[in-house]
Amino acid sequence: MKTYELTRGSDFRALALTERPERTPGPRELKVKLRAVSLNYRDLAILKGTYGHFPRPFVPVSDGVGEVVAVGSEVRRFAVGDRIIPAYVPDWVRGEPTEESTRRRLGGPLDGLLREYACVHEDAAVAAPKHLTDAEAATLPIAGVTAWHALFTRGAVRPGDTVVVQGTGGVSLFALQLARMAGARVLVTSRSPAKLERAVALGAAVGISTREEKAWEARVLELTEGRGADHVVDVAGGEGVGRSIEAVRMGGTVTLVGFLDSATARFDLTRAFRRVVRLQAVSAGSRDDLESLGRALEAQGVRPVVDRTFPFEQAPAAFEHLASGAHFGKVVITFP
Ligand SMILES: NC(=O)c1ccc[n+]([C@@H]2O[C@H](COP(=O)([O-])OP(=O)(O)OC[C@H]3O[C@@H](n4cnc5c(N)ncnc54)[C@H](OP(=O)(O)O)[C@@H]3O)[C@@H](O)[C@H]2O)c1
């Protein structure tokens, strides 16, 4: 079968198209023919060598959807022909994460999904929501689940809350859509006025251009009559965490999701104490989260935002597009 591998190196030449033998599924495994995969910032950072040190060569990309083409002798949850989504953290089925349940992750350290076939354990897969195309279904496991976990599993977003999302990438647009589904009001920041217009069309109440208003937290306070937002989903990290703390209300929540700006943050702790801010870090979510997310999207007929799809043969171009920062939502690779 055809597969991409990350070989030595930390630029796009590290992504090599090669051949690997197909595997027979074990007793409780599903053999899946991949139909689409989606890229995350993580995939790019791993390619560049700035996220984890995984032995190479390995198959990149964590998120995808495919069709079951063979099952092991003891498989009960799925049958040939089913369309399934592998869970990004295969051993975290439900409940609190543990060291043990979160060690293995698709697309590093485990081989990922940028290959024609993959064998996955039946307990580490969920049925793809029926209303979604392959490209849309492939976007759920990291970006969708992280937003779900942040807002609902760990957070407690309720109708009428104000939620701030940063930027218009994968996690942030899922957070926007999910918060809207829960009846919250969403304020979105972006460096691009054109992307803000699209975010408003998607349901955001107000777009805040960080090009014009670097102190975006002041605008959030203004838009909430000085009270502050109930929840900020912080994907940027760095010095901006202090701004997120300033932007939430007394007792509000800042979810630490990413570090696009920097993995090191300096902020005034007394501001967090005085305002009793809850700082919570999240790292993806469980299979239960993935199932709940799929059910919620299906019940409300909501579709993830796919920015652009690339054919399998042009996978490096998909990585380059993500790296350009021009995307709005998810970048997807489809299989022949
Ligand atoms: N903790 C977890 O479980 C988890 C899960 C998924 C992702 N993450 C992390 O979350 C972050 C976002 O991931 P993603 O996959 O959603 O990324 P993405 O799709 O590449 O989106 C990133 C978006 O954020 C905005 N942005 C970029 N650099 C920024 C900066 N320095 N400051 C503020 N905004 C910036 C841009 O939007 P505009 O062009 O609109 O400004 C960009 O499109 C990454 O750090 C990733 O590693 C963490």
The ligand as a Tripos MOL2 file, in Angstrom:
@<TRIPOS>MOLECULE
LIG
   48    52     1     0     0
SMALL
NO_CHARGES

@<TRIPOS>ATOM
      1 N1         -4.4230   20.9050   23.8570 N.am      1 LIG1
      2 C1         -4.9560   20.2080   22.8690 C.2       1 LIG1
      3 O1         -5.5750   19.1700   23.0480 O.2       1 LIG1
      4 C2         -4.8130   20.7350   21.4840 C.ar      1 LIG1
      5 C3         -5.5690   20.1780   20.4420 C.ar      1 LIG1
      6 C4         -5.5000   20.7510   19.1800 C.ar      1 LIG1
      7 C5         -4.6500   21.8440   18.9890 C.ar      1 LIG1
      8 N2         -3.9010   22.3080   20.0150 N.ar      1 LIG1
      9 C6         -3.0270   23.4740   19.8530 C.3       1 LIG1
     10 O2         -3.8840   24.5890   19.6200 O.3       1 LIG1
     11 C7         -3.2710   25.4890   18.7180 C.3       1 LIG1
     12 C8         -4.1980   25.6830   17.5150 C.3       1 LIG1
     13 O3         -4.3040   24.4600   16.8130 O.3       1 LIG1
     14 P1         -5.1420   24.3580   15.4730 P.3       1 LIG1
     15 O4         -4.9430   22.9720   14.9590 O.co2     1 LIG1
     16 O5         -6.5210   24.8840   15.6690 O.co2     1 LIG1
     17 O6         -4.3120   25.3710   14.5600 O.3       1 LIG1
     18 P2         -4.6400   25.9680   13.1480 P.3       1 LIG1
     19 O7         -5.8010   25.2940   12.5170 O.co2     1 LIG1
     20 O8         -3.3580   26.0350   12.4130 O.co2     1 LIG1
     21 O9         -5.1520   27.4440   13.4990 O.3       1 LIG1
     22 C9         -4.3660   28.4010   14.0560 C.3       1 LIG1
     23 C10        -5.0480   29.7620   13.8870 C.3       1 LIG1
     24 O10        -4.7590   30.5650   15.0280 O.3       1 LIG1
     25 C11        -4.4430   31.8850   14.6320 C.3       1 LIG1
     26 N3         -3.0630   32.1690   15.0340 N.ar      1 LIG1
     27 C12        -1.9220   31.7230   14.4990 C.ar      1 LIG1
     28 N4         -0.8620   32.1780   15.1620 N.ar      1 LIG1
     29 C13        -1.3450   32.9410   16.1620 C.ar      1 LIG1
     30 C14        -0.7580   33.6980   17.1990 C.ar      1 LIG1
     31 N5          0.5750   33.7610   17.3590 N.pl3     1 LIG1
     32 N6         -1.5650   34.3540   18.0550 N.ar      1 LIG1
     33 C15        -2.9070   34.3060   17.9200 C.ar      1 LIG1
     34 N7         -3.5220   33.5860   16.9590 N.ar      1 LIG1
     35 C16        -2.7440   32.9300   16.0970 C.ar      1 LIG1
     36 C17        -4.6370   31.9520   13.1370 C.3       1 LIG1
     37 O11        -5.9510   32.4460   12.8860 O.3       1 LIG1
     38 P3         -6.1580   33.8830   12.1890 P.3       1 LIG1
     39 O12        -5.4450   33.7940   10.8630 O.co2     1 LIG1
     40 O13        -7.6270   34.0120   12.0970 O.co2     1 LIG1
     41 O14        -5.5400   34.9040   13.1190 O.co2     1 LIG1
     42 C18        -4.5290   30.5110   12.6980 C.3       1 LIG1
     43 O15        -5.2850   30.2030   11.5590 O.3       1 LIG1
     44 C19        -1.9070   24.8730   18.3870 C.3       1 LIG1
     45 O16        -0.9430   25.4000   19.2880 O.3       1 LIG1
     46 C20        -2.1000   23.3980   18.6660 C.3       1 LIG1
     47 O17        -0.9190   22.7240   18.9870 O.3       1 LIG1
     48 C21        -3.9660   21.7720   21.2540 C.ar      1 LIG1
@<TRIPOS>BOND
     1     1     2 1
     2     2     3 2
     3     2     4 1
     4     4     5 ar
     5     4    48 ar
     6     5     6 ar
     7     6     7 ar
     8     7     8 ar
     9     8     9 1
    10     8    48 ar
    11     9    10 1
    12     9    46 1
    13    10    11 1
    14    11    12 1
    15    11    44 1
    16    12    13 1
    17    13    14 1
    18    14    15 2
    19    14    16 1
    20    14    17 1
    21    17    18 1
    22    18    19 2
    23    18    20 1
    24    18    21 1
    25    21    22 1
    26    22    23 1
    27    23    24 1
    28    23    42 1
    29    24    25 1
    30    25    26 1
    31    25    36 1
    32    26    27 ar
    33    26    35 ar
    34    27    28 ar
    35    28    29 ar
    36    29    30 ar
    37    29    35 ar
    38    30    31 1
    39    30    32 ar
    40    32    33 ar
    41    33    34 ar
    42    34    35 ar
    43    36    37 1
    44    36    42 1
    45    37    38 1
    46    38    39 2
    47    38    40 1
    48    38    41 1
    49    42    43 1
    50    44    45 1
    51    44    46 1
    52    46    47 1
@<TRIPOS>SUBSTRUCTURE
     1 LIG1         1 GROUP 0 **** ****
